[in-house]
Amino acid sequence: METTFSFLKKLEANNNRDWFEKNKATYIKAKEEFEVFVQEIINGIAKFDKRISPDLKAKDCTFRIYKDVRFSKDKTPYKNNMGASINPGGKKSLVAGYYFHLQPEGSFLAGGVYMPEPDMLNAIRQEIDYNSAPLLKILKSASFKKYFKGLDDEGALKTAPKGYDKEHPLIDLLRNRHFIASHAFSNKQVLDKNSAKEIVAGFKAMYPFLEYLREATEK
């Protein structure tokens, strides 16, 4: 993904419309290269996650590079990254799924449920309260721990959520408002010729966690 990576590095230093328009042809090549890479990841995931159809197209999973700056203090018009949300049904699906983020000095894979609606959040917390054993087994498994240190605690409540005792044995999990696991990649790793296979391997390690979330929210 040298073309994509190089374009993103230059865009970070030249995030303005004049430069972008002058380099539009390079952007299109970078976008096409990224979509080929994402399609390889989709095809790999489809081999172990039957909810991800091999017919799912990269273009239905990748995000636009154009930013919505209406409510942002940062008025630069373009994202300095490319991302893809690989979910059953594509990027607009609310089902727990996979995310890949390509950015110089900031690439990572992630997965789970980000900013769930209240009903979905309550369902996940209830499942953890009533049926935590499968989740704890997943989080302690060697395959999961190879890539993930645990769940990301970004945005976690500082107190117990409503309806739960602050002394609950799983209060650290219950305080989460997002249920996400992530794994960072260096520039060298993400540019390696086998990086797509390594990303798929990380997603495969995450798969049981996603299934737990899906079952919790689809009852």
C-alpha positions in Angstrom: 0.0 0.0 0.0 2.9 2.3 -0.7 0.8 4.6 -2.9 -1.9 5.0 -0.3 0.6 5.5 2.5 2.6 8.0 0.6 -0.5 10.0 -0.3 -1.7 10.1 3.3 1.7 11.4 4.5 1.7 14.2 1.9 -2.0 15.0 2.6 -1.2 15.5 6.3 1.3 18.2 5.4 -0.9 19.7 2.7 -4.5 19.4 4.0 -6.1 22.0 1.8 -8.4 22.0 -1.2 -5.9 23.4 -3.7 -3.3 20.7 -3.0 -6.0 18.0 -3.0 -7.4 19.0 -6.4 -3.9 19.1 -7.9 -3.3 15.6 -6.6 -6.7 14.2 -7.3 -5.4 11.5 -9.7 -3.0 10.3 -7.0 -5.8 10.2 -4.5 -7.9 8.1 -6.8 -5.1 5.6 -7.2 -4.6 5.5 -3.4 -8.3 5.0 -2.9 -8.4 2.1 -5.4 -5.3 0.5 -3.8 -6.8 0.7 -0.4 -10.1 -0.9 -1.6 -8.2 -3.8 -3.1 -6.5 -4.2 0.3 -9.8 -4.1 2.2 -11.3 -6.6 -0.2 -8.5 -9.0 0.7 -9.3 -8.5 4.3 -13.1 -9.1 3.7 -12.4 -12.3 1.8 -10.2 -13.5 4.7 -12.8 -12.7 7.4 -15.6 -14.4 5.3 -13.7 -17.7 5.7 -14.3 -17.8 9.5 -17.2 -15.4 10.1 -20.2 -16.6 8.1 -22.1 -13.3 8.7 -19.6 -11.6 6.5 -20.5 -12.4 2.9 -17.7 -12.9 0.4 -19.9 -10.8 -1.9 -19.5 -7.8 0.4 -17.7 -5.1 -1.5 -14.9 -2.9 -0.2 -16.7 0.2 -1.4 -19.6 -0.6 0.9 -17.2 -0.7 3.9 -14.8 2.2 3.3 -15.3 5.7 4.6 -15.1 9.0 2.6 -12.0 11.0 3.0 -14.0 14.2 3.1 -14.6 15.6 6.6 -17.8 17.1 7.9 -16.4 20.2 9.6 -19.7 21.9 10.5 -19.3 21.2 14.2 -15.6 20.8 14.4 -12.9 23.3 15.5 -10.5 21.6 13.1 -11.6 23.0 9.7 -9.1 21.0 7.6 -11.2 19.5 4.8 -9.8 16.0 4.6 -9.1 13.1 6.9 -5.5 12.0 7.2 -6.4 8.4 7.2 -8.4 5.8 5.4 -10.8 3.5 7.3 -13.1 0.5 6.6 -15.9 -0.8 8.8 -16.4 -4.5 7.9 -19.8 -5.4 9.3 -22.7 -7.7 8.1 -24.4 -5.3 5.7 -21.5 -2.9 5.4 -20.3 0.2 7.2 -23.8 1.5 8.1 -24.7 -1.7 10.0 -25.0 -1.5 13.8 -24.1 -5.1 14.3 -20.8 -5.7 16.1 -18.1 -5.8 13.5 -14.5 -5.1 12.4 -12.7 -1.9 11.7 -9.3 -1.2 10.0 -7.6 2.2 10.2 -4.7 3.2 7.9 -2.7 6.2 9.0 1.0 7.0 9.1 2.2 6.5 12.7 -1.4 5.6 13.7 -2.6 2.4 12.0 -4.7 -0.1 14.0 -7.4 -2.7 13.8 -10.4 -2.7 16.1 -13.7 -4.3 16.6 -16.8 -4.5 18.7 -19.5 -1.9 19.3 -18.7 1.8 19.4 -21.2 4.3 20.9 -24.2 1.8 21.1 -27.7 3.1 21.4 -29.1 2.9 25.0 -31.0 -0.3 24.4 -28.0 -2.1 22.9 -25.7 -0.8 25.7 -28.2 -2.1 28.3 -28.4 -5.5 26.6 -24.6 -5.9 26.6 -24.3 -4.9 30.3 -27.2 -7.3 31.2 -25.4 -10.1 29.3 -22.2 -9.4 31.2 -24.2 -9.4 34.5 -26.1 -12.6 33.8 -23.7 -14.6 31.6 -20.1 -13.3 32.1 -18.3 -16.7 31.9 -18.1 -16.9 28.1 -16.8 -13.4 27.9 -14.2 -13.8 30.6 -13.0 -17.0 28.9 -12.6 -15.1 25.6 -10.7 -12.2 27.3 -8.3 -14.7 29.0 -7.7 -16.9 26.0 -4.2 -17.1 24.5 -5.5 -16.3 21.0 -7.2 -13.1 22.2 -4.4 -12.0 24.4 -1.9 -12.3 21.5 -3.4 -9.2 20.0 -5.4 -7.5 22.7 -4.6 -6.4 26.3 -8.3 -6.3 27.1 -11.1 -3.9 26.2 -10.4 -0.2 25.5 -11.7 1.9 28.4 -12.1 5.2 26.4 -15.1 7.0 27.7 -15.8 4.6 30.6 -18.0 5.9 33.4 -16.3 7.0 36.5 -19.1 5.5 38.6 -21.3 2.4 38.4 -24.0 2.5 35.7 -27.6 2.9 36.8 -28.9 -0.3 38.3 -25.5 -1.8 39.2 -23.7 -1.9 42.5 -20.3 -0.2 42.5 -19.0 -3.3 44.3 -20.1 -5.6 41.4 -17.2 -8.0 40.7 -17.3 -7.0 37.0 -17.8 -3.3 37.5 -14.7 -2.4 35.3 -16.4 -4.1 32.4 -19.9 -2.7 33.2 -18.6 0.9 33.3 -17.7 0.8 29.6 -19.8 2.8 27.2 -18.1 1.2 24.2 -17.1 -2.4 23.9 -14.1 -2.3 21.7 -10.8 -4.2 21.5 -7.9 -2.7 19.4 -4.4 -3.5 18.2 -1.9 -1.0 16.8 0.4 -1.5 13.8 3.7 0.2 13.1 4.3 1.7 9.7 6.7 -1.2 8.9 4.1 -3.8 9.9 1.3 -2.3 7.9 3.4 -2.0 4.8 4.7 -5.6 5.0 3.6 -7.8 2.1 1.8 -10.1 4.5 0.1 -7.3 6.5 -3.4 -8.3 5.2 -3.0 -11.8 6.5 -1.8 -10.5 9.9 -4.8 -8.2 10.1 -7.2 -11.1 9.3 -5.5 -13.2 12.0 -6.1 -10.4 14.5 -9.7 -10.2 13.4 -10.0 -14.0 13.8 -8.8 -13.7 17.3 -11.5 -11.1 17.9 -14.3 -13.1 16.4 -15.5 -14.9 19.5 -15.8 -11.5 21.3 -17.9 -10.2 18.5 -20.2 -13.2 18.6 -20.7 -12.7 22.3 -21.8 -9.1 21.6 -24.0 -10.1 18.7 -25.8 -12.7 20.8 -26.2 -10.3 23.6 -27.8 -7.6 21.4 -29.9 -9.8 19.1 -32.0 -11.8 21.7 
